[in-house]
Every structure is written in C-alpha cells, then in structure tokens.
C-alpha cells in the first residue's frame, strides 16, 4: 500500500555512526523517504534504529555520510538554519516527554517553542492563533475533552496522542517516532498508529517510525526498512517482507520469526506506573518478544531516557529551560500558556474520524 506519491523529502547517503570510534552503530545506510510517506524501521535491540532517527534531526552527528532534508544538508547546517530544519522535523517519544504537571494544551503549545524567541518562550507568549490551533489539533487526535487536564491524569495512549499533537503543532514535514507504542497496550497502540497514519494521509506529514511490533509495521506502513547490526538489510513494501527476511533482520531462525503473536503484542502495560519505566531489561525482552518469545513485561525504576529530554530541548528554539519543555513548575511558561488558552468550546473542533480510545 504505497499511498505516498510525493517527491523525496529525506535522503540518507552512506550514513555511518560510531560512538566509540570502533564499532559502527550505523554502517553505510542509504534511505529515501518521500513526502507524506509512512516508513517503519524494524530491527532488534541495538540494530541502530534510534541512532538513525537521532542523526536525522542532528541530536547526534553522524561519523560519515549525509542527511538531506527538504533540500538542506542537515549534517552541515548550523545555528538558525539548523533550528529552521528542526522546526520541520518533529519527534514523538516512547515515554512521551510531557511536562506531567502541565495540561494537555500547555504541552501541545510547547511544540511552538521552536518558532519563538527565548524570552517569548520563557513567558509562554503564544498567539491566539497558536492556541486555537493547539486546541484544534487536540480535537483531531480525539482529546478535546482533555485539553485542560493535567497530563499526569491521562492514560498512556492519551499521553502519546498529546505527544503527537505537540509534534503536529510544529507544522512538520517529517515526524520521527522512536518506539511510540512500546509502552502501550495493543488497543492504545492501534489508536496511536492510526493517528500517525492519519497525519501522513491527511496532513501529508511523512512519518519515520521505529517499531518493534512487526505486525503493526506490516499493517500501517507504505514501506518497511530492516536494520541489522547498523546495516540496512531490507527496504521494501510490507508484502515483500517474508519470514526469511524477518529472521535475517532479527537474527533468528525462520521458525522464530513469525509475525503473529508476540511480535504484535506490546510488552508493557498502558499504565502510568509502567510509563517511563521500561528499562534496558525490557528492551532486551522486547527483542525476545519479537522473535516469538514470551516478551514478558519488564518494568523497573528506570526513568525515561535522558537523551529523550535532550531531544525536546534540541528541537526547541534556543535550548532555554522553557524551550526544552522540561520546566515542570506549575507556574512556569506552560502554565502561563494555559492561562491564556482558549476555553474549551462545547462544539469545539471535531475529531478526525480517527478512533479515539
Ligand atoms: P536500537 O534503537 O535499534 O535499539 P541504538 O541506535 O539505540 O539501537 O543502538 C545502536 C548501537 O549503538 C548499540 O550497540 C548501542 O549500544 C550503541 N549506542 C547507542 N547509543 C549510544 C551512546 N550514546 N553511546 C555509546 N553507544 C551507543
């Protein structure tokens, strides 16, 4: 199902990354993503999926190769040009990266920080138009009724939809999603995938999504990319991905590479207790789950990755505390934004037709 027919938006050429100067987390990856295309990246834990996404929005610098986005070489741009690139490349995180004590609408408005000066961002100075838009987008992801609810009161699936709304209010051309459903139950996972797919289909936002659920990748993607040991070993339509290739991608035998069962089942509960608590052990378990193992939920006291927090900071305007979206104070910039945000209208923006769970 290749529903995207646009020209090339993102082009990776010979992309390589070594963190320690020896082992290659990414090794000569060539990849193109078209406008409005939905591309899933699959691969076992440590295959290089996150590294690839982080090279695209320059959270990390590749060791070799180029990343061309909308005509700009992302690996070369600096300062203002880099910020302009990042405005058009939004990110959705496994652990949502929301300001928990702020409301949904406050969190969504954080997506506009990349368009603001540091001072305007610090004081939460958003225009009426921006507030209306934020509210409309929340409606489109089925959360009109939750706009003024603190995000720590929301379910995992709802939190992730706030994360998607925050990404969309950036007016991105490309949305990067790093394991966006890894902490969700199957029903919430499906809803989140439907909203990502809707963003590609209806808004023309290309999506590059790291997934460990092969079933969801098969169902929702225009194209699937398989990474193994930092190398791209598959790039094709979902119906071209057979069991032998899945086995190769996950480094297992064909028997264990079925796409039914565990591969399509999220490994963590959609509970606030579980959210943000999926540690390295869970990541390893997920790898087992993908290949037909039990994939038992493994939750632990591991907080959301620090580099995720860094990602939000980097995608905001100037890296100020406010721009980072990390200021958790109830009376911080986000609160200021809320105070000025439009009241929820009974007949507010209608949902998008996407199922709201
Ligand atoms: P995936 O997202 O597929 O699980 P990653 O991109 O996170 O894979 O990791 C790819 C490889 O790079 C792994 O061997 C991992 O240990 C290594 N790696 C990832 N991030 C870092 C880092 N910040 N420092 C050193 N090594 C890293």
Boltz pocket constraint, residues with backbone or C-beta under 6 A from the ligand:
constraints:
  - pocket:
      binder: B
      contacts: [[A, 19], [A, 20], [A, 24], [A, 25], [A, 43], [A, 44], [A, 45], [A, 46], [A, 47], [A, 48], [A, 49], [A, 50], [A, 51], [A, 52]]
      max_distance: 6.0
